[in-house]
Amino acid sequence: MKNTIIFIVVLIILGVGVYYFVFNKSYINNTMNTNINTTDTTAESGMVVNIKDFAFNPSTLNIKAGTKITWINNDQAQHKIISVSDEAGPSSDVLSQNDTYTYIFKKAGNFEYRCSFHPSMTGSVVVTE
């Protein structure tokens, strides 16, 4: 009888664990999909630049002033976005895997940036009024 009760308790704990794991994974995926829309290019929702395989994708964006751009680090390596233009531009903290950085381009200009850890990783944003 005692072994049966222990077996039932273990099954309940495993069931709760499986439920929690499945629930959290779907919650994370739904949150990521609803917060960042990679196809909508309006100023309200912004645009996304994926950091993957030591490259910015897309590497060049043409946007209107007031547009928000979010960089998502999909690499295992850390990256840090810095502006290389004379104009003030994006400048992130260190981005670990799955970290994001968002910058709003408020005025027109050509903004070039790169990864401070990997100088061959470059990108640019052309902002028009």
C-alpha positions as CSV (number, residue, x, y, z in Angstrom):
1,M,0.0,0.0,0.0
2,K,2.8,2.4,0.9
3,N,4.6,1.7,-2.4
4,T,1.3,2.5,-4.3
5,I,0.9,5.9,-2.6
6,I,4.6,6.8,-3.3
7,F,4.1,5.7,-7.0
8,I,0.9,7.9,-7.3
9,V,2.7,10.9,-5.7
10,V,5.6,10.5,-8.1
11,L,3.2,10.3,-11.1
12,I,1.4,13.5,-10.0
13,I,4.8,15.3,-9.6
14,L,5.9,14.2,-13.0
15,G,2.5,15.2,-14.5
16,V,2.8,18.7,-13.0
17,G,6.3,19.0,-14.3
18,V,5.4,18.0,-17.8
19,Y,2.4,20.4,-17.8
20,Y,4.6,23.2,-16.5
21,F,7.3,22.6,-19.2
22,V,4.8,22.4,-22.0
23,F,2.9,25.5,-20.8
24,N,6.1,27.6,-20.4
25,K,7.4,26.7,-23.9
26,S,4.1,27.7,-25.6
27,Y,3.9,30.9,-23.5
28,I,7.4,31.9,-24.6
29,N,6.8,31.2,-28.3
30,N,3.5,33.0,-28.2
31,T,5.0,36.0,-26.5
32,M,7.9,36.2,-28.9
33,N,5.5,35.9,-31.9
34,T,3.2,38.6,-30.7
35,N,5.7,41.1,-29.5
36,I,7.9,41.3,-32.6
37,N,6.3,41.2,-36.1
38,T,9.0,40.7,-38.7
39,T,6.8,41.4,-41.7
40,D,5.1,44.6,-40.6
41,T,7.4,47.6,-41.5
42,T,5.3,50.4,-40.0
43,A,6.7,52.9,-37.5
44,E,4.4,51.6,-34.7
45,S,5.6,48.0,-34.8
46,G,9.1,48.5,-36.1
47,M,11.5,46.1,-37.9
48,V,13.7,43.3,-36.8
49,V,17.4,42.6,-37.6
50,N,18.4,39.0,-36.8
51,I,22.0,38.4,-35.7
52,K,22.8,34.9,-36.9
53,D,26.0,33.2,-38.1
54,F,28.0,36.3,-37.3
55,A,26.0,38.5,-39.7
56,F,23.2,41.1,-39.5
57,N,20.1,40.1,-41.5
58,P,19.1,42.2,-43.3
59,S,22.4,44.0,-43.4
60,T,20.8,47.2,-44.8
61,L,17.4,48.7,-44.0
62,N,15.6,51.7,-45.6
63,I,13.2,53.2,-43.1
64,K,11.3,56.4,-42.3
65,A,12.2,58.6,-39.3
66,G,10.6,57.4,-36.1
67,T,10.9,53.7,-37.0
68,K,11.9,51.3,-34.2
69,I,14.4,48.5,-35.1
70,T,15.0,45.6,-32.8
71,W,18.1,43.4,-33.1
72,I,17.8,39.8,-31.9
73,N,20.9,37.8,-31.1
74,N,20.3,34.3,-32.4
75,D,24.0,33.4,-32.2
76,Q,25.6,31.5,-29.3
77,A,28.3,34.2,-29.3
78,Q,27.9,37.5,-27.6
79,H,27.6,40.6,-29.8
80,K,27.6,44.4,-29.1
81,I,26.2,46.9,-31.6
82,I,28.1,50.1,-31.9
83,S,27.6,53.1,-34.3
84,V,30.5,53.8,-36.7
85,S,28.7,56.9,-38.3
86,D,29.4,60.5,-37.4
87,E,25.7,60.7,-36.5
88,A,24.5,59.3,-33.1
89,G,23.2,55.8,-33.7
90,P,22.6,52.5,-32.1
91,S,24.8,51.4,-29.2
92,S,23.8,48.3,-27.3
93,D,25.0,46.6,-24.2
94,V,26.5,43.1,-24.6
95,L,23.9,40.9,-26.2
96,S,24.0,37.2,-25.2
97,Q,22.0,34.5,-27.1
98,N,18.3,35.5,-27.4
99,D,18.9,39.0,-26.0
100,T,17.3,41.9,-27.9
101,Y,18.2,45.6,-28.3
102,T,15.8,48.2,-29.7
103,Y,16.6,51.7,-31.1
104,I,14.3,54.3,-32.6
105,F,15.8,56.3,-35.5
106,K,14.3,59.8,-34.9
107,K,16.0,61.7,-37.7
108,A,17.0,61.2,-41.3
109,G,20.5,60.1,-42.2
110,N,22.8,57.2,-43.1
111,F,23.7,55.2,-40.0
112,E,26.4,52.5,-40.2
113,Y,27.0,50.1,-37.3
114,R,29.0,47.0,-36.5
115,C,29.7,44.5,-33.8
116,S,32.4,45.7,-31.5
117,F,33.6,42.1,-30.9
118,H,33.5,41.1,-34.5
119,P,34.4,44.1,-36.8
120,S,33.5,42.2,-40.0
121,M,29.9,42.2,-38.9
122,T,28.5,45.4,-40.4
123,G,25.1,46.9,-41.1
124,S,23.5,50.2,-42.2
125,V,20.2,52.0,-41.8
126,V,19.1,54.6,-44.3
127,V,16.5,56.9,-42.7
128,T,14.3,59.3,-44.7
129,E,11.8,61.8,-43.4
